[in-house]
């Protein structure tokens, strides 16, 4: 499969370039990935048959499970740990009983968090076995079942990304979103920083998550206001701000639509009581929306900003949003990031400037 990578990449980049060319005459920068060992987080179903157990994943576009003997896209530490974890589960009834799924979250430095998900309530015997498992595998372990979450050691890992010669440390919490391909993520953030150079003013960021783009881009702006609806992500952002010594970022728990309402003074928000919105001068807005793209209400806010940095995980909704923005903005730069090699999926970055 890895040998097919250049061809598969050319196919999806070609399809993206064709759509882009209908909207702008700009060169497309392409950032490939390693063809294996790139996924920092993975999720697997667990099957049991007699005394045997194994990993499985759903086949693309179907509900059919396929058994796995290995998973080459996983990071090196996940690949190394998968057989050892399975052997430990098979050997210990407390770990195996009604185990349904497993999630891995890893970092470039080799930190590993394992979440074991069950169809039963977990007890003290399970905690004892899970603690021994964590020690044997040099990993943090969490157990989950319905209305239950047991953290055996800790519930997060710390990722370190190198962006433009500086290392940024991020807290990634179990259950929170983080970019799956760390090396391509570094290139995404670096590209976004290059587009932000020389703009100045203040930055408004919607869907900021755990601060993936927020932290490195802050140096390009006077101040940053970052918004996000997830409490888990904002808790990670708060830790990362202190850890990285960045003091020109304020954040608030708001959806993108609520941020637009706040800026338009549609209604007050107690969650913004600590922030003086009138003191900001937003030249630029950065959005990294979910697959559904930017909603129509939020598009009104984007149209008012001089510069828009749009990071997309779904080209279909990206181009729909670009068609709306095209009435007021022109595309100045574009990039394709292959977060998921050997799949149809493609991430993209677009810089727009108001005409």
N, C-alpha and C positions, 0 to 999 in steps of 0.2 A: 504493500500500500504506500509506503513512504516514497517509493520510486515514482509513483503517480503524482506526487505533490505538485511539481511545477505545472503540469498540465491542468490539474484540478484548480489550482490558483488562477492560472490564466483564464480559465473558463468563467469563473465568477467575477473576476476583476473586469473581464471583457464585457459582461452583461451590465455591470455597474457603470463602466465608462460610457457605454452606449446611452444609458439613461441620463448620465451627467451631461454628455455632449448636447443633448436636446435643450439644456437649460443654461449652459455656460461654456465658454471657450477657455478652459483652464487646464493646466497639466495636473494629472492625478498622481500623487505620490503613493507608492505601494510599500507596505511594511509586512513582509512575510513572517512566518513563525517557524520554529523547529517543527518537524513533522511528528515527533514523539517527545514524551517527557515534559509536556508543556502545561498540563492541567494541574493547578494548585489545589483544586477541590473536585471531589468526585462523589457520586451517590450510587449505591448498588442495592438491589434487592438480595435477600438471602434465601436460598432454597434448602430444604431438608428432605432427605430420603433415607430412611433407615438410620444408620450411624454416620451417614455422609452429609456434608453441607457444602454449599458453594455460592459463588457470586453470580448474579444475573443482571442484565439491563434490558430495557425495552428496546426493540428494534425501531429504528427511525420511522416515525409516522404511523406506528401501529401500537397495539396493546399486547403484542406477543413478546414474551420474555425469552431472552437468549442467554444460555449459560456461558460463563467466561472462565477460561483457565488463566488469562492474564489480561492486562489492559494497558497497552503501550502509550496511550496519550497521557496517562497519569504521571505526576512528578516522580523523580527517582525515589524519594522516601516513601511515597505511597506504594509504588510498585514493589519495593523491598518489603514493606510491612504487610501487604495483602496476604501472602501465604502464611506468614507467621501468625497473623490475627486469626485466620481461618483454622489453623491447627490448634490454637489455644481455645477457640470456641468449641470445636469438636471434642476437645479433651475435658471440658469443664461443663457439667450440666447446668450450673447456675448461670453461665454466660450464654449457653445455647438455647435453653428452654424458651420457645416462642419468640426467638430473635427474628425480626422481620426485615430489617434493613440496616445499612451502615453508611455513614457519611464521613468522609475524610476532608480535613482542611489543613493544608501544609503551607510552608513558606520556602523561599529560595535558600534560606540557611539550613533547612531541614527540620524545623519545628513541625510538630504534628499533633493535631487534635482529632480524636476519633469519637463519633457519636454513635452509640448502639441503640437501635429503636426496637421496641418490643410490643407484643400484643398481650402483655400481662403487667401486673404491678410489681415493681422492683422492691426488694427487701434488703435487710442488712447482709444476708449471705451474698447477694449479688454485689453489693458495694465492696465487700471484702475481696471477692474474686476480681472485680474491676480494678481495684487498687493494685493488686498483684499484676494484672494484665498491663496496666500503665507503666509500672516499673520495668517489666520484662521487655516491653516494646519501646521504652523511652518516649512515651506519648502521654498527652493529657486525654482523659476519658470522661465522657458524659453518657448517662443513660436516660432514655426518654421512653415514656409510655403515655397513655391517655391521662391528661391532667397531672403529669408527673415529670420532673426534670431533676436529675441528681448529678451534681457536678462533683466528680471525685477529686479533682485537683484544681483546675482552673478552666474557665470557659472561653479562652481566647488564645490566639497566637499573635506574635508581633512580626510584621513584614517590614523589610527594609528595601526601599527602591532607590536607585541612583538616577537622579534627574539633573542634567546639565552640570555634572560635577559635584552635586551635593546629595548626601544620603538623607532620605526622609523615612521616618519610622511611623508605621501605621498599626493601630490596634484593629484586629479582625476578630469579631465576636461570633461565636457559634450561633447560627440562625440568622445572622446579618448578611447583607450582600457584600461581596468583594469580587473584584475582577478575576476571572478564572485563569487567565494566561498572563503571568507576572511580567515576562520579558516583553511581550507585545504591549502590555499596559504601560511599561516604562516609555516605550516609543510613542504611545498615544499622548501621554502627559507631556513629553518633550515637545512633540509637534504642537500641542495646544499652547505651550509656553512660547514657542517661536512665533505663533500668530498673535500673541498678546504683547509682544515687545513693542515699546514705543507708544502704546495707546494712551496710557495714563488714566487719570480719573479714578472712579470707583467701579468695582465689579459686583454685579448681582448674579448669584449662582442659584439656579433652581435644581432640585433633585441632587443635592450635593453628596448624599450618601455618607460614607465615613470620612469624607474629605479627600478622596482620591486625587481630584484635580485641584481642590481648594488650596491645599498646603503649598505646592510648588508654584502655583500661579499668583499667590498673594504678593510675591516680590515685584510683580509687574504693575501693581496698582497701589493707589494711596490707601484704600481700605476695601474690604470685601464683606458683603452681607450674603451669607449662605443659608439656604432654606432646605428643609427636608422633613418629611412626615414621620419617618421611623425613629422611635425613641432609641432603639438599639444602635442605629447608625450615628445618631447625635451623641450618644454616650461615648462611642469610639472616637468621634471627632474631638470631643472635649479633651480626652486623654491625649490625643495626638497633638493638639495645639500646645499643650503644656510640655509634652515630651520634646517637641521640635523648637520650642522657644519662639513661636510666631504670635505677634501681638496685634496685628492689624485685621484680624478676622472676627466678626461677630456672627452669631448663628441664631436661628429661631426655628421652632417646630411648626412649620406651615407647609401645606400642600402648595403646588404651583398656582392653583386657582386662588387660594387664600392670599398668597403673596401679591398677586395682581390686585385683589380687593383691598389689601392693606395699602399698597402704593397709590391706588386711586381714591383712597379715603372713603371707600364704600361703607366700611364699618371698622371700629377699633378692635384690636386684639390684645388681650392681657399678656399673651405670649410675646408681645413686642414692647412691653412696658419699659424694658431696659434699653431700648434702641430708639434713637432720634432719627426718624426717617428723613426729616427735612435737612439733615446735615449731609446727606449723601448726594453725590452727583454721578449718576450711573451713565457712563459712556458705553458700557459693554455688559451683555448678559451671556452667561454660559449655561447651556442646558444639556443634560445627559438623561433624557427621559426613558421610561420603560418602552417595551415593544409597541405599545399603542401610539407612541409619538406624543406630540404636544397638542393639547386640547385647544379648541377654537377660542375659548376665553383667554388663555395664556398667550395665544398668538397675537392678540391685541397688544400685549405688553412687549413682545419681541419686536413688533413693528416700530415701536417708539424709540428703540435703542439704536444708537449709531452703529454699533458693532454687535454681531451675533456669532458666538462660537457654539456650533451644534455638533454634539457627539451622538451618534446613532447606533443602535444595535439592530435596526430593522430598516433596510433600504426602502422597502415599500412605503412605510409611513414617513420616512425621511423625505422622499421625493414629493409626497402629497403635501407635506409642510413647506417644502421649498417652493412649490407652485404658488402657495398662498403668500409666502414671504417675497416671492419674485416681483410682486406688485410694488414693493417699496425698497427692496434690497437687491444688490447684485452679488454674485458669488466671486470671491477673490482667491480662495485656495480650497483644495480638496485633498483628502487622503483616504486610503483604504487600509484597514488593519485586520490581518487574518488571525483573529483570536481563536478560531476553531478550524484548524487546517483539516483538509480532507472531508469537509462537510460543506453544504450549500451556504452556511452562515457567513456573513461578512459585516464587520463594524466599519464605521466611516466617521470622518471629521470634515466639517464644512465651516469655512469662515465667510461671513457675509458682511457687507457694509451698506449702510443706507445711502441711496442715491441723492 
